[in-house]
């Protein structure tokens, strides 16, 4: 069997980082980990090729070569997913689809042309699919019926199928699932509330394979909550630290975690010692009432600001996600998010309007309340440029305008420099340069001219061309003086606003277009005048 794996194109998002990736001669931030894992679960005597549409187009020669096309993607990719299915079918090639979008909405019209729907987690459903092929079947739908696989038997992903130079970071996975019950989250729908982890040896083997393939850049652990099973994480981290030492600390790590990471000093210490450099937190909102409404009670147990500051004090750079549009939310939610981000200094603050994802508790509640806008929910993916797909408890225009204003404020160039500067002053000095490649390793350390060219571009734009020039040079001088070991990372994060500058314009334009197409809101009922009391 000649299997062609096709990963659909993403629209522009907060995380697409095109402007930054152009500077460093990369195409995409992260690779399709799901597809290379599927490739490892299929019969290894099959011939396989993989095309990431975010890197390049599928060639006619590749379409002609394929006997089977395998496509996986997320909701935000569904438009291109449908387009690639149609291209394969137009050439008479059978198509198998899977992944988060297909698993959450298997009857979506975008998937109608697919021959096989391989749903849920592949460790269970791919063997069913393979058996169907061996029986000569030409269509089928395979589901695990709620059963979650033991991931300790998951093989090393086929990273060799990737065009590695195209990616800025690499992806690995240690766990699936999350123990919390956030109403809006589909992770617990897809992967359950009992976090399942690989054995530490498995993850080390994956990292070794990446190392042997020549990878030497950042690695993102894509776990939706890396610390969901703290016991097993604490078994992994000492082995990870030792592997890093043995190999000269070739990788830096980033991941996602719940805010209660701040309550575990031992865990933060272990992560930093293994060279975790950043962590994404789902903060969502500083409004406790909204957190309670959303079922995110874990974020109300301690001060969010104190938690961010504590995690930062250990040397983990915090990234965070924020949401506007919760039920019962009071006016000014966007401004309160901006104030929180400004106080804590979080450089990367992702914002979006609340979306009801298929089959989440939020989705089902809104359906019962007849507030889900089915046409909107079905037609759109999930992106930071989408209006809410349900009827909110306050005017949608107020929410949308607050969101646009907040996003613009967060990434106003001068404000961004100030925030990043204040944040990096709080980070303890970077220490990993003290680790050297052991003598038995012969990797060459040469000047990276791509990085130097990128630096020159950022210096020209922010230090000369724009009105940020005064703040830019002042911040660089201050960082060189007060926290010189963080200087390189500081400049790198400043460079990211090249993307955010463009993206905030995209947010404004797309939201305003959607608002213009909304029907007018009904006029508010007049308020009856009150009679003034007359003195007696």
C-alpha positions in Angstrom: 0.0 0.0 0.0 1.2 3.5 -0.9 -0.2 5.9 1.6 0.0 9.6 1.2 -0.6 11.6 4.4 -1.9 15.1 3.8 -2.1 17.7 6.6 -4.5 20.5 5.8 -3.7 24.2 5.7 -4.3 26.5 8.7 -5.8 29.9 8.2 -3.9 32.8 9.8 -4.1 32.5 13.6 -2.5 33.9 16.7 0.0 31.0 16.6 0.7 31.0 12.8 3.7 33.4 13.3 4.3 33.9 9.5 6.3 37.1 9.9 8.6 35.6 12.5 9.0 32.3 10.6 10.0 34.3 7.5 12.8 36.0 9.4 14.3 32.7 10.4 13.7 30.9 7.2 11.1 28.4 8.6 7.7 27.6 7.1 5.6 26.4 10.1 5.7 26.5 13.9 4.9 22.9 14.7 4.6 19.6 12.7 1.5 17.3 12.4 2.3 15.0 15.3 -1.0 13.2 14.9 -0.2 12.1 11.4 3.3 10.9 12.1 1.9 8.9 15.0 -0.8 7.4 12.8 2.0 6.5 10.3 3.8 4.6 13.1 0.6 2.7 14.0 0.0 1.5 10.4 1.8 -1.5 8.9 5.5 -0.5 8.5 5.8 -2.4 5.2 3.6 0.2 3.6 5.3 2.9 1.5 4.5 6.3 3.0 4.9 10.0 2.1 3.7 13.0 4.0 2.9 16.5 2.8 2.1 19.3 5.2 0.1 21.8 3.2 1.4 24.5 5.5 4.9 23.8 4.1 4.1 23.1 0.4 1.5 21.9 -2.1 0.9 18.2 -2.9 2.5 17.6 -6.3 0.8 15.8 -9.2 3.4 13.1 -9.0 2.5 12.5 -5.3 -1.2 12.3 -6.1 -0.5 9.8 -9.0 1.7 7.8 -6.6 -0.9 7.4 -3.9 -3.1 4.3 -3.4 -4.6 5.7 -0.2 -4.8 9.3 1.1 -4.9 9.8 4.9 -6.0 13.2 6.2 -6.3 14.4 9.7 -6.9 17.9 11.1 -8.5 20.2 13.7 -11.7 22.2 13.4 -9.9 25.3 12.3 -8.5 23.3 9.3 -11.8 21.9 8.1 -12.1 24.1 5.0 -8.8 22.8 3.5 -9.6 19.4 4.8 -12.7 19.3 2.6 -10.7 20.6 -0.3 -8.0 18.0 -0.1 -10.6 15.2 0.3 -12.2 16.5 -2.9 -8.9 16.6 -4.8 -8.2 13.0 -3.8 -11.6 11.7 -4.8 -11.5 13.6 -8.1 -8.4 11.5 -8.9 -10.1 8.3 -7.8 -8.1 7.8 -4.7 -9.8 6.4 -1.6 -9.6 8.7 1.5 -9.4 7.9 5.2 -10.0 10.8 7.6 -9.5 11.1 11.4 -8.2 13.4 14.1 -10.0 15.9 16.4 -12.4 17.4 13.8 -13.6 14.1 12.4 -13.8 12.5 15.9 -15.9 15.4 17.3 -18.2 15.9 14.3 -18.0 12.7 12.1 -21.2 13.7 10.2 -19.9 17.1 9.2 -20.6 17.8 5.5 -16.9 18.6 4.9 -16.2 14.8 5.5 -19.0 13.5 3.3 -16.7 12.4 0.5 -14.3 10.4 2.7 -14.5 6.6 2.3 -13.2 5.8 5.8 -13.8 7.6 9.0 -11.2 6.4 11.6 -12.4 8.2 14.7 -11.1 8.6 18.3 -7.6 7.4 19.2 -5.8 5.4 16.6 -4.3 2.8 18.9 -7.8 1.3 19.0 -9.4 2.3 15.7 -6.6 1.9 13.2 -6.4 -1.9 13.7 -10.1 -2.0 12.8 -9.4 0.1 9.7 -6.5 -2.2 8.6 -8.7 -5.3 9.1 -11.4 -3.7 6.9 -8.8 -3.1 4.2 -7.6 -6.6 4.4 -11.2 -7.9 3.9 -11.4 -5.8 0.8 -13.9 -3.3 2.1 -13.9 0.1 0.4 -15.7 2.1 3.1 -16.2 2.1 6.9 -16.6 4.0 10.1 -14.6 3.0 13.1 -15.1 4.2 16.7 -13.7 3.2 20.1 -17.1 3.7 21.7 -15.6 5.7 24.6 -12.7 3.2 25.3 -9.4 5.0 25.9 -6.2 3.2 24.9 -3.1 2.5 27.0 -0.5 4.8 25.4 2.4 2.8 26.9 2.3 0.7 23.7 2.3 3.7 21.3 5.3 3.5 18.9 7.8 6.2 18.2 6.2 8.6 15.7 7.6 8.6 12.1 9.4 11.9 12.4 11.5 10.8 9.4 8.5 11.6 7.2 8.7 15.2 8.1 10.6 17.9 6.2 12.4 18.9 9.4 14.1 22.1 8.3 10.6 23.6 7.6 9.6 23.6 11.3 10.5 26.1 14.0 9.7 23.6 16.8 9.2 19.9 17.1 6.3 18.1 18.9 6.2 15.2 21.2 3.5 13.9 23.5 3.7 12.4 27.0 0.1 12.4 28.2 -3.5 12.5 27.0 -6.4 13.8 29.0 -7.0 16.3 31.8 -8.5 15.9 35.3 -10.5 19.1 35.3 -14.0 19.8 34.1 -13.9 23.2 32.3 -17.3 23.5 30.6 -16.0 24.9 27.3 -13.1 22.4 26.8 -13.2 19.5 24.3 -10.0 17.8 25.6 -12.0 15.9 28.2 -14.5 14.9 25.5 -11.8 13.7 23.1 -9.3 12.2 25.6 -11.1 11.8 28.9 -10.6 13.1 32.5 -8.0 10.4 33.5 -4.6 11.5 32.2 -2.8 8.6 30.6 0.9 8.8 30.2 3.6 7.1 28.3 6.5 5.5 30.1 9.5 7.8 30.6 11.6 5.5 28.5 9.2 6.0 25.6 9.5 9.7 25.6 13.3 9.5 25.9 13.4 7.1 22.9 11.4 9.7 20.9 13.8 12.5 21.8 16.7 10.3 21.0 15.2 9.5 17.6 14.8 13.3 16.9 18.4 13.8 18.1 19.6 11.1 15.7 17.7 12.8 12.8 19.6 16.0 13.5 17.1 18.0 15.4 18.6 20.6 17.8 15.9 23.2 18.4 13.0 23.6 20.7 10.6 20.7 21.5 7.0 21.4 22.5 5.2 18.8 24.6 1.7 19.1 23.2 0.0 17.6 26.3 -3.0 19.7 27.0 -2.1 19.5 30.7 1.4 18.2 31.1 1.0 18.1 34.9 -2.4 16.3 34.8 -0.6 13.2 36.3 2.0 14.8 38.5 3.2 11.5 39.8 4.2 10.2 36.4 5.6 13.6 35.4 7.9 13.5 38.4 9.1 10.0 37.2 9.9 11.4 33.8 11.7 14.6 34.7 14.8 13.1 36.3 15.4 10.8 33.3 14.8 13.7 31.0 17.3 15.8 32.9 19.9 13.1 32.7 19.4 12.6 29.0 19.9 16.4 28.5 23.1 16.3 30.5 24.4 13.3 28.5 23.7 15.0 25.2 24.8 18.6 26.1 21.3 20.0 26.6 20.4 19.9 22.9 16.7 20.8 23.4 14.7 23.4 25.2 11.2 22.4 26.1 7.8 24.2 26.2 4.5 22.8 27.3 1.0 23.5 28.5 -0.1 23.2 32.2 -2.8 24.1 34.6 -2.2 27.1 36.9 -1.8 24.9 40.0 1.7 24.3 38.7 2.5 27.3 40.9 1.7 25.3 44.0 4.3 22.6 43.4 7.8 24.0 44.0 9.4 20.6 43.5 7.8 20.2 40.1 8.8 23.6 38.9 12.4 23.0 40.0 12.5 19.7 38.2 11.1 21.2 35.0 13.7 24.0 35.0 16.5 21.5 35.6 15.4 19.5 32.5 15.4 22.8 30.6 11.8 23.6 30.3 11.8 27.3 29.3 8.2 28.2 28.8 4.7 27.1 29.8 1.2 28.0 28.4 -1.4 28.5 31.1 -5.2 28.6 30.4 -5.9 31.6 32.6 -9.1 32.5 30.6 -10.1 35.6 32.6 -9.2 37.4 35.9 -13.0 37.5 36.7 -13.7 34.9 39.3 -17.4 34.8 38.6 -16.8 33.9 35.0 -14.3 31.2 36.0 -16.9 29.7 38.3 -19.5 29.9 35.5 -17.2 28.1 33.1 -16.4 25.3 35.7 -12.7 26.4 35.9 -12.7 26.3 39.7 -9.0 25.4 39.8 -8.2 29.0 38.7 -10.1 30.4 41.7 -8.2 28.6 44.5 -5.3 31.1 44.6 -4.4 34.5 43.2 -3.8 34.2 39.5 -1.4 37.1 39.6 0.6 35.5 42.4 0.7 32.2 40.5 2.0 33.8 37.3 4.7 35.6 39.3 5.7 32.5 41.1 6.1 30.4 38.0 8.1 33.2 36.4 10.4 33.4 39.5 11.5 29.8 38.7 12.6 30.8 35.2 9.6 29.5 33.3 8.3 32.1 30.8 4.5 32.2 31.0 2.3 32.3 27.9 -1.4 32.5 28.6 -4.8 32.1 27.0 -7.8 34.5 27.7 -11.4 34.3 26.7 -14.1 37.0 26.5 -17.9 36.3 26.3 -18.7 34.1 29.3 -22.2 34.0 30.6 -22.9 36.7 33.1 -19.8 38.6 32.2 -19.8 42.2 33.2 -18.9 45.1 30.9 -15.2 45.9 30.7 -14.0 42.3 30.6 -11.5 43.1 27.8 -10.0 46.0 29.8 -9.7 43.8 32.9 -7.7 41.2 30.8 -5.4 44.0 29.5 -4.9 45.3 33.0 -4.1 41.8 34.3 -1.6 41.1 31.4 0.0 44.5 32.0 0.5 43.9 35.7 1.9 40.4 35.3 3.9 41.3 32.1 2.9 38.1 30.3 4.4 38.6 26.8 2.2 36.2 24.8 -1.4 36.6 25.8 -3.7 34.8 23.3 -7.3 36.2 23.3 -10.4 34.9 21.7 -14.2 35.1 22.0 -15.8 32.1 23.6 -16.7 29.3 21.2 -19.0 26.4 22.0 -17.1 23.3 20.7 -19.0 20.3 19.5 -20.1 17.9 22.3 -18.7 19.9 25.1 -20.8 20.6 28.2 -21.1 24.2 27.0 -22.4 23.0 23.6 -25.0 20.8 25.2 -26.1 23.4 27.7 -26.5 26.1 25.0 -28.4 23.6 22.9 -30.9 22.9 25.7 -31.2 26.7 26.2 -31.8 27.2 22.5 -28.9 29.7 22.4 -26.6 27.8 20.0 -26.4 29.4 16.6 -26.3 26.1 14.7 -25.6 27.7 11.3 -22.7 29.7 12.6 -21.3 26.8 14.7 -21.4 24.5 11.7 -20.0 26.9 9.1 -17.0 28.2 11.0 -13.9 26.8 12.4 -12.5 27.9 15.7 -10.2 30.9 15.4 -9.4 34.2 17.2 -11.2 36.1 14.4 -14.7 34.5 14.9 -17.6 35.9 16.7 -19.3 33.8 19.4 -21.3 30.9 17.9 -24.1 31.3 20.4 -26.4 34.1 21.8 -24.4 35.7 24.7 -25.9 37.2 27.9 -24.8 40.7 26.9 -24.8 42.4 23.5 -22.5 40.7 21.0 -21.3 44.0 19.6 -20.1 45.0 23.1 -18.1 41.8 23.5 -16.6 42.0 20.0 -15.6 45.6 20.3 -14.1 45.0 23.7 -12.1 42.1 22.2 -10.8 44.1 19.3 -9.8 47.0 21.6 -8.1 44.7 24.1 -6.1 42.8 21.4 -5.0 46.1 19.9 -3.9 47.4 23.3 -2.0 44.3 24.1 0.0 44.4 20.9 0.5 48.1 20.5 4.2 48.2 19.7 5.4 50.5 22.5 3.2 48.8 25.1 4.5 45.5 24.0 8.1 46.5 24.4 7.4 47.9 27.9 5.6 44.7 28.9 8.2 42.3 27.6 11.0 44.4 29.2 9.3 44.4 32.6 8.7 40.7 32.4 12.2 39.7 31.4 13.7 41.7 34.2 11.7 39.4 36.6 13.1 36.2 35.0 16.1 34.7 36.7 19.3 34.6 34.5 19.3 31.9 31.9 21.8 29.2 32.9 22.0 26.6 30.1 24.9 28.1 28.3 27.1 26.7 31.0 26.4 23.2 29.7 28.7 22.1 26.9 28.6 19.3 24.4 30.6 16.4 25.8 34.0 15.8 24.2 32.7 12.6 22.5 30.2 14.7 20.6 31.4 16.3 17.4 28.6 18.7 16.5 29.9 21.9 15.1 28.9 25.2 16.7 28.9 27.8 13.9 27.5 31.2 13.5 23.9 31.1 12.4 23.7 33.7 9.7 19.9 33.3 9.4 19.6 34.4 13.0 21.9 37.4 12.4 19.8 38.4 9.4 16.6 38.2 11.4 18.2 40.3 14.2 19.2 42.9 11.7 15.7 43.1 10.3 14.1 43.5 13.8 16.7 46.1 14.8 15.9 48.1 11.6 12.1 47.9 12.0 11.8 48.5 15.7 15.0 50.5 16.3 15.0 52.8 13.4 11.9 52.7 11.1 9.1 52.9 13.7 8.2 55.2 16.5 9.3 52.4 18.9 13.0 53.4 18.4 13.4 55.2 21.7 11.8 52.4 23.8 13.6 49.7 21.8 17.1 51.0 22.3 16.4 51.9 26.0 15.0 48.4 26.6 18.0 46.7 24.9 20.4 48.7 27.0 18.5 48.0 30.2 18.4 44.3 29.5 22.1 44.1 28.6 22.8 45.8 31.9 20.4 44.2 34.3 19.8 40.7 32.9 22.4 40.0 30.2 21.9 36.2 30.2 18.3 36.8 29.1 19.3 39.2 26.3 19.0 36.8 23.4 15.6 35.5 24.5 14.4 39.0 25.1 15.2 40.1 21.6 13.6 37.0 20.3 10.3 37.8 22.0 10.5 41.4 20.9 10.7 40.1 17.4 7.4 38.3 17.8 5.5 41.6 17.6 6.3 41.6 13.9 3.6 38.9 13.7 1.2 40.4 16.2 1.3 43.8 14.5 -0.1 42.2 11.3 -2.4 39.9 13.2 -4.1 42.6 15.2 -5.1 44.3 12.0 -6.5 40.9 10.7 -8.5 40.6 14.0 -9.9 44.1 13.6 -10.8 43.8 9.9 -12.4 40.3 10.2 -14.4 41.1 13.3 -15.7 44.4 11.9 -16.8 42.6 8.7 -18.7 40.1 10.7 -20.3 42.8 12.8 -21.4 44.7 9.7 -23.3 41.6 8.5 -25.2 41.1 11.8 -28.8 42.1 11.9 -29.4 45.3 13.9 -30.0 44.7 17.6 -33.5 45.4 18.9 -33.8 48.8 20.5 -33.5 48.9 24.3 -36.7 49.5 26.2 -36.9 53.1 27.4 -36.2 53.6 31.1 -39.1 55.2 32.9 -38.1 58.6 34.4 -38.0 58.7 38.2 -39.8 61.5 40.1 -37.6 63.6 42.3 -38.7 63.7 45.9 -39.8 67.2 46.9 -38.7 68.6 50.2 -41.5 68.9 52.7 
